[in-house]
Amino acid sequence: CFRPELAGKTIYIIRHAQGQHNVSSRFDFDPVLTSIGLDQVQSQQALAQSLGVDLVVVSPLRRTLQTATGLFPQHEKMVAFEPLREGVTEACNLRLSVEQASAKFPQVDFSLVDTGADKHLSRFLKAGETAQPEDYQQLTEADCRIEESEKEMDNRAEQVIAFVASREEDRIALVSHCTFLRALSETCRKGAPSGLTATRSVNDYLENCEIRQLKHVLETN
């Protein structure tokens, strides 16, 4: 990573394990992990715990919450952070209300996430239309009227970088999503000094439950 404000930080980026939307033609509202996804979490748990992270920051969607609490089951510092969520283009990237999520994941601190229903529901609804929680399961990718733009996602990546830089913890795990983690890596790359390139492409997509250190080996051109 080429961002000087992150100097001294050891950052691990983790994509959620396999979710139901990864193996289905339907993109249902806020899907959970599949049985394979749960097995992936179990297989990666020892590695995750060996990293010695001081803080786990997690997207407030169910598949990332399941992944984070499964990889770090006894961790005392686990914080949900809205900017880590996936790009809002499909119903699978909407989330439960904080009240619902906190009841299901009491280990996680949701104080940084807005209470109430997901504000991005408005991207799926027509003007003046409302949806009750029992209606959320009916939303599909076809219902998204206003997709989140790349610029909006890049802005969220900057928020994540600023948040990590502001924390006192040195070893931090970020549990997020494929497309957003790519945007985050690209945002970190924007600070590259002239004459330096990353030998490994930071545009690579992470596999389900892959753990990668956000650190790039540099070489001169």
N, C-alpha and C positions, 0 to 999 in steps of 0.2 A: 504494500500500500504506500502511496506517495504523499499522504496527508500528514504534515508536520505536527498537527494537533493530536495525532494518535501515537506519537513517538513514546516509547516505553510501555505501550499497551500490547498485550498478547490477546488477539481476537480470533475466536473460532466461529466460523459460519456453518450452520447445520440446516439442511433441508428436512422438512417433515418426512416421516415414513410414508409408505404407500397409503393413499386415501381412496375412498370408494370412487371418487371422481376420476382417479387415475386409470381405472379399469372398467369404466362404464361409459356408455354413449350419452348418459344423462349427467348433467352438472347440477345435482340437487343442492339445496341450501345447506351451507356449512357442514359438509360431510365429515364423517369420522374415519378412523383408520380401518383398513381391512384386517383380516386375520394375518395375512402376510406382513402387513405394516406393523402389527403388534409384535410379530416375530423379529422383524428387523430391529425394532427398538431393543428387544431383549438381547439380540446379538451384538449390538453396539454399546450396551450399557457399561460394560467393563472399561471399554476405551474411553467413553465420555467421562466416567468418574476418575480415570487416571489423569485427566487433563489438569485437575486441580484448579478449576475456575472459581473465582470469588463471587461472580454474579452471572445469573442466567436471565437474558432478556428475550421475551417470547412474543410472537404475534398472537393476538387475542382470538384466533380462529381455533376451532376444536381440534383439528388435526395437528396443529403445532403445539397446542396445550397438552394433548395426549403424548406427543413425542417428547416434549421437554420434561414433563413430570415422570415419564417412563425412563428417560435417560439419566435424570438426576432426581431420584425418588426422595431422597432425604435432604435435598439442598434447602438451606434456610433463606437464601436471597434469590427469589425468582419473581421477576417483574414483567407484567404484560405491558406492551408498548404499541400503540396503534400504528405508528409509521412503519412498523415491520411487517404489516399485513401484505397479502398478495394484491396485485393490480386488480382494481374493481372493474371487471369486464364481464363477469359471469356470476350466476347466483351462487356457485360453489365458493365464491370469495366474499360473500356476505357473512356476518357473524351473529351469534346470539347476543342478547342484551348482557350487560355486565352482571346484572342481578342473576340471570340464569347461569352464566359462565362461572361466576364466583361460587355458586352453590355446588357446581360439579367439580370445580378445581380449587378447593380451599387453600391449597399450598401456595397459590399464586396471588401476588399483590396486584389488584386491578385499580389501584388508586389513580393511575395516570391515564386511564381510559374513560372516556365520557360515559356517564350513566345513561340508561334508557336504551331504546332500540338503535340499531346501527344507522348512523346518519346517511350512509350511502344507499339506503333503501330508496331514497329520493331519485336515484339514477334509474330505478326500475319502474317507478310509478308515474303516471300521467299527472299533469297539474291538477291539484285539488284532490287527488286520490289518496287514500290511506290504506294501510294493510295491517291486519292484526297478526300477532305471533302465529296463530294457527293457520294463517294463509301463506306463511313464508315458504313452506314446502312446495307450494304450487309455482313458485317463481322458477324460471328457466333462463338460460343464456339469451334466448330470443327476446326476453323482456327488458334487457338492458338498453335503455334509450340513450344514455350519456356515458360512454366508456371513459374510464380514467385515462388521461393522456400520459405519454412518456415524460413530458415535462413535470406533470404532477408527481409521478413516481420518482423522478430525479430529485424533486424538492423534498420528498419524504426521505430519500437516501441521505440528503444533507442533514435532515433532522436527526437521523440515527447517528451519523458521525458526530454531530454536536453533542448529542446525549452521551455517547460513549466517552467522548473527550472530557465531559464535565464530571464523570463519575470518579470516585476515589479508588475504585477497584482497578487492579492492573490486569487481571486475567478474566476475560469476559466471553461468554458464549452467546451467540445470536441465533435463535431458532426461528426460521422464517420459511420462505417459499422460493421456488425455482426462479421465477421471473424477477421477483424483487431482489433476490440475492445477486442476480446478474447485474441489475441496475446499480446496486450498491457497489459491486466490484468495479464497474465502469466509472462510477463517480469517484472512487478512490484513485483510479488511474488518471483522472484528469489533472492531478497535481504533479505529474511526472516531470522532472527537470529536463531541459533540453539535452539531447544526446543520450538519454537513458530509455531503455525499453524493458518490458517484462518478458522474460524468457518463456514463461508459461502464460498462455492466453487467459486473461481474466474474464473472458466472455463465455467460457465453458459453463454449461448448465450442470448443476449438481444432481446426482442421482438421489433417489429416495433414501433418506436417513444417512446421507454422506456427511462426514465431518471433515472440514478443511480449514486449515489455518489461513487467515487473511494476511499472507506474507508472500511477497514476490521476489524472486532472485533477479538481481539486476545485472546487466552487462552494457558496456558502451558500444555504440554503433561502429 
